[in-house]
Amino acid sequence: MDPTDIDVRRLAKMIDHSLLRPELTTGEVLDGCHLAARYDVASVCVRPADVPLAVKALAGTGVAVGTVIGFPHGASTTPVKKNEALDALAAGATELDVVLNIGLLRSGKDDAVREDIAAVVGAAAGGACTKVIFENAYLKDTDKLRACRLSTLAGADFVKTSTGFAPGGATLEDVRLMRANVPAHMMVKAAGGVRTLDRMLEFVAAGAERFGATATATILDDLAARRAGS
């Protein structure tokens, strides 16, 4: 995608407005939902306990409600992750960002990692899209390549760089690697450290199609000002 062709509405629909910080109050979550609705982003990504609140706040807006599974470490058991997914679906979530089991991946337990992802994909089938978070800050490139393959085999809709809670977030190199190693129908989400318009547009050029962002208003207001001045 050519980033020079992106207008404000199109970029907004590439953003999942992130509301995952542990200290957020319910009022701050509601404020974030109202911001997401005002800018008409793709979705909000809220903590699991906030899904009912977000669903009510965003009803009729066209902004989806997503949540996280096995977050942020990926080390919950597979039945727990599956039940988290089912609970989120029952509460109205339509996008699920699941952290793969990082330790199992680094241990070479590929079948267990694939089955773990597939359990969430299966629970979400027909009700939500699934995004697999790799947490690339802890992985070698060979691990990332295996994670791409296992996510593909498990039937996920997206691969995602990071939780935003590890020592490092999205990098252009990782997005390029992930884009090159999943099928065309799968999308790549960049998260962690994408805080400016110029940085987001660099990631678009590298192949990212969705972003986890907290600086949503700043980024979209910047693009609107640039387009108005061009």
C-alpha positions in Angstrom: 0.0 0.0 0.0 1.3 3.5 -0.9 1.1 5.5 2.3 0.9 8.8 0.3 -2.6 7.7 -0.8 -4.0 7.3 2.7 -6.6 9.7 3.9 -7.8 10.2 7.4 -10.7 7.8 7.2 -8.7 5.0 5.7 -5.9 5.3 8.3 -8.5 5.5 11.1 -9.8 2.1 10.0 -6.3 0.7 10.4 -6.2 1.5 14.1 -7.2 -0.5 17.1 -7.3 2.1 19.9 -5.6 0.5 22.8 -7.1 0.7 26.3 -5.0 -2.0 28.1 -3.0 -0.2 30.8 -3.8 -1.9 34.1 -4.4 1.3 36.0 -7.2 2.7 33.7 -10.4 3.5 35.5 -13.8 2.7 34.0 -14.2 6.4 33.3 -10.9 6.5 31.3 -12.0 3.4 29.3 -15.3 5.2 28.5 -13.4 8.3 27.4 -11.2 6.1 25.2 -14.3 4.5 23.6 -15.8 7.9 22.9 -12.5 9.0 21.3 -12.6 5.8 19.2 -16.1 6.6 18.1 -15.3 10.2 17.3 -12.4 9.2 15.0 -14.3 6.1 13.7 -11.3 3.8 14.1 -11.4 0.1 13.4 -11.8 -1.1 17.0 -10.9 -0.5 20.6 -8.8 -3.2 22.3 -9.9 -3.3 26.0 -9.1 -5.5 29.0 -11.4 -8.5 29.2 -13.3 -7.2 32.1 -14.1 -4.0 30.1 -15.7 -5.7 27.1 -19.3 -5.3 28.3 -18.7 -1.6 29.1 -17.1 -1.0 25.6 -19.8 -2.9 23.8 -22.5 -0.7 25.4 -20.5 2.5 24.8 -19.8 1.7 21.1 -23.2 0.2 20.1 -24.2 1.5 16.7 -21.0 3.3 16.0 -19.3 0.9 13.6 -16.3 0.6 15.9 -15.6 -3.0 16.9 -14.7 -4.2 20.3 -11.7 -6.4 20.7 -9.9 -7.8 23.7 -6.9 -9.8 24.7 -6.4 -13.5 25.5 -3.6 -14.9 27.6 -2.3 -11.4 28.0 0.5 -10.3 28.3 2.6 -13.4 28.9 0.9 -16.1 26.7 1.5 -18.7 29.4 -2.1 -19.5 30.4 -3.2 -23.0 29.7 -4.9 -23.8 26.5 -8.3 -24.5 28.1 -8.1 -21.2 30.0 -7.3 -19.3 26.7 -10.3 -21.1 25.0 -12.6 -20.1 27.9 -11.3 -16.6 27.8 -12.2 -16.4 24.1 -15.7 -17.9 24.7 -16.3 -15.5 27.5 -15.2 -12.5 25.4 -17.4 -13.6 22.6 -20.4 -14.0 24.9 -19.8 -10.4 26.1 -19.8 -9.1 22.6 -16.2 -8.9 21.5 -15.6 -9.5 17.8 -11.7 -9.3 17.7 -9.4 -11.4 19.8 -5.7 -10.7 20.2 -4.1 -13.8 21.7 -0.6 -14.1 23.0 1.1 -17.3 21.8 2.9 -19.4 24.4 6.3 -17.7 24.1 8.1 -20.2 26.3 6.8 -23.2 24.3 7.8 -21.5 21.0 11.3 -20.8 22.3 11.5 -24.5 23.5 10.7 -25.8 20.0 7.3 -27.2 21.1 5.7 -26.4 17.7 2.7 -28.7 17.9 1.7 -27.4 21.3 2.0 -23.8 20.1 -0.1 -24.5 17.1 -2.8 -26.4 19.1 -2.9 -23.5 21.6 -3.5 -21.0 18.9 -6.0 -23.3 17.1 -8.1 -23.6 20.3 -8.7 -19.9 20.3 -9.3 -19.7 16.6 -11.8 -22.6 16.9 -13.6 -20.9 19.8 -13.8 -17.7 17.7 -14.9 -19.3 14.5 -17.7 -17.3 12.9 -17.8 -14.8 15.8 -14.5 -13.0 15.9 -11.2 -12.5 14.0 -8.1 -13.7 15.7 -4.7 -11.9 15.9 -1.7 -13.9 17.2 0.7 -11.8 19.2 4.3 -13.1 18.9 6.1 -10.7 21.4 9.0 -10.4 19.0 11.3 -8.7 21.6 11.9 -12.2 23.1 12.3 -14.1 19.8 15.0 -14.8 17.3 14.2 -14.5 13.6 14.0 -18.2 13.3 11.3 -18.2 16.1 9.4 -15.5 14.3 9.4 -17.6 11.1 8.1 -20.6 13.0 5.4 -18.4 14.6 4.3 -17.2 11.2 4.0 -20.8 10.0 2.2 -22.0 13.1 -0.3 -19.1 13.1 -1.0 -19.8 9.5 -1.6 -23.5 10.1 -3.9 -22.7 13.1 -6.1 -20.5 10.9 -5.5 -17.1 12.5 -6.5 -13.9 10.7 -3.6 -11.7 11.8 -0.1 -11.9 13.1 0.9 -9.2 15.5 4.3 -8.0 16.6 4.0 -7.2 20.3 1.8 -6.6 23.4 3.3 -3.2 24.1 4.4 -4.4 27.5 7.7 -6.1 26.6 11.1 -4.3 26.5 10.6 -3.6 22.8 7.7 -3.1 20.4 7.2 -3.2 16.6 10.1 -2.8 14.2 10.0 -2.3 10.5 12.3 -5.4 10.0 9.8 -7.6 11.9 6.8 -6.3 10.0 8.6 -7.0 6.7 9.6 -10.5 7.9 6.0 -11.3 9.0 4.4 -9.9 5.9 6.7 -12.0 3.7 6.0 -15.2 5.6 2.3 -15.4 6.0 -0.2 -15.8 3.1 -1.7 -12.8 1.4 -5.1 -13.2 3.1 -3.5 -12.9 6.6 -2.9 -9.4 7.9 0.0 -8.0 9.9 -0.6 -5.8 13.0 2.1 -3.6 14.4 1.9 -2.6 18.1 4.2 -1.1 20.6 5.9 2.2 20.0 4.0 3.5 17.0 3.2 6.9 18.3 3.6 9.4 15.4 2.1 9.7 12.0 5.4 9.4 10.2 6.3 6.3 12.0 2.9 4.7 11.3 3.2 5.5 7.6 6.6 3.9 7.6 5.0 0.7 8.9 2.2 0.9 6.3 4.9 1.0 3.6 6.6 -2.1 5.3 3.3 -4.1 5.1 1.4 -3.4 8.3 -2.4 -3.3 7.8 -3.5 -2.7 11.4 -2.0 -0.9 14.4 -2.4 -1.0 18.1 -2.1 2.7 19.2 -2.7 4.9 22.1 -1.7 8.1 20.3 -4.7 7.8 18.0 -5.9 11.4 18.2 -2.4 12.9 17.7 -1.7 10.7 14.7 -5.1 11.3 12.9 -5.1 15.0 13.7 -1.6 15.3 12.2 -2.8 13.6 9.0 -5.9 15.8 8.8 -3.8 18.9 9.1 -1.3 17.8 6.4 -4.1 16.9 4.0 -5.8 20.2 4.6 -2.5 22.1 3.9 -1.7 20.1 0.8 
